[in-house]
Structures are given as C-alpha cells and as structure tokens.
C-alpha cells in the first residue's frame, strides 16, 4: 500500500493502482486504474467520470467495467456525461466505462 498526503486530503492506494497527480492542492488525482480510498477533500478524474470527496471518505475503483464509487463516510459527488449524482454515506454508484470508439483518441495516450 502507498499513501499520498496533500493539504486537505489523502489517498490510500491499493497494489496495482496507477494515477497521475494533477494538482497537490486538494488533492486532484487522475485515476488510470485500480482502487484507492480518498479521505478529506479530494477530486479524482477518470475516463468514466469525476469524483469529488467532500471531507469524508470514499472508495473509488476503476476497472474494465467502469468506475465504482462507495461513500464510506460523508457524501461524494460523481459527474459524467449523464449528469451529476450524489452518493450518500454508505451508498454505492457504478458507472459503465465509455464506449471505446468515443474515448479512443484520448485512451491511446494512456499506458496500457
């Protein structure tokens, strides 16, 4: 396990997780694959959607089937092409991965 700590939040990464640090303030992370638990204030971007953790804790997993968000403590907000939804404490939301054709131009620049 690895931990990233930044002003206002932290993230505990599970083995095999890969990401980019987009901004240390907050933090703002781009999740490329795997699973992490974000605590405090954090923004996570991914090909499937954007997750904002509002001071609590949320488990976020990105795999071949899409993005899964579980609000462990407090609420999380998830936004994608279908709109913005709130995941209440104890709730879970699953987003399917975008079709390969729509995301092909962007995904060819990501490591496989």
C-alpha positions in Angstrom: 0.0 0.0 0.0 1.0 3.6 -0.6 -0.4 6.8 0.7 -0.5 10.3 -0.8 -1.0 13.2 1.5 -1.7 16.8 0.5 -3.3 19.8 2.1 -6.9 19.0 2.8 -6.9 15.3 1.9 -5.1 12.0 1.4 -5.4 8.8 -0.7 -4.5 5.2 0.2 -3.6 3.3 -2.9 -4.2 -0.5 -3.3 -1.5 -2.5 -5.0 -1.6 -2.2 -8.8 -3.2 1.3 -8.8 -1.8 3.8 -11.1 -2.6 7.5 -11.3 -1.3 11.0 -12.1 -1.1 13.8 -9.6 -2.8 16.7 -11.4 -2.7 19.2 -8.5 -1.3 18.9 -5.0 -3.9 21.3 -3.6 -6.9 19.3 -2.5 -5.5 16.8 -3.9 -6.6 16.3 -7.6 -5.7 12.9 -8.9 -6.3 11.2 -12.3 -7.0 7.6 -11.8 -5.8 5.3 -14.6 -6.7 2.0 -13.0 -7.0 0.2 -9.7 -8.6 1.2 -6.4 -8.0 3.8 -3.7 -9.6 5.3 -0.7 -9.7 9.1 -0.7 -10.1 11.0 2.6 -10.8 14.6 3.3 -11.2 16.9 0.3 -10.2 15.3 -3.0 -11.1 15.3 -6.7 -10.5 12.2 -8.8 -10.8 12.3 -12.5 -11.0 9.2 -14.8 -12.2 8.3 -18.3 -15.5 7.3 -16.8 -16.3 10.3 -14.7 -15.2 12.8 -12.0 -15.5 12.1 -8.3 -15.4 14.7 -5.5 -15.0 13.7 -1.9 -16.4 16.5 0.4 -14.5 15.9 3.6 -15.4 12.3 4.3 -14.0 9.2 2.8 -14.8 7.3 -0.5 -13.5 4.1 -2.0 -13.0 4.5 -5.8 -12.3 1.6 -8.2 -11.6 1.9 -11.9 -11.5 -1.4 -13.8 -12.5 -2.6 -17.3 -16.2 -2.5 -16.4 -16.1 1.2 -15.4 -16.0 3.3 -12.2 -17.4 2.3 -8.8 -17.7 4.8 -6.0 -18.6 3.9 -2.4 -19.1 6.7 0.1 -17.6 5.3 3.3 -18.1 8.5 5.4 -20.0 11.6 4.3 -21.1 12.2 0.7 -19.3 12.0 -2.6 -20.4 13.7 -5.9 -20.0 11.9 -9.2 -20.2 13.6 -12.6 -20.2 12.1 -16.1 -21.8 12.7 -19.4 -25.2 11.8 -17.9 -25.1 14.4 -15.2 -24.1 14.8 -11.6 -25.2 12.5 -8.8 -24.7 12.5 -5.0 -23.6 9.2 -3.3 -24.8 9.3 0.3 -22.8 7.9 3.2 -22.9 4.1 2.9 -24.1 4.3 -0.7 -22.5 3.0 -3.9 -22.7 4.0 -7.5 -21.4 2.1 -10.6 -20.7 3.9 -13.9 -20.1 1.8 -17.0 -16.9 2.6 -19.0 -17.5 4.8 -22.0 -17.6 3.1 -25.4 -14.2 2.5 -26.8 -15.0 4.4 -30.0 -15.8 7.7 -28.2 -12.8 7.6 -26.0 -10.3 6.0 -28.4 -8.4 9.2 -29.2 -7.8 10.0 -25.6 -7.1 6.4 -24.4 -4.3 5.8 -26.9 -2.1 8.2 -24.9 -2.7 6.3 -21.7 -0.3 3.5 -20.7 -1.9 0.0 -21.0 
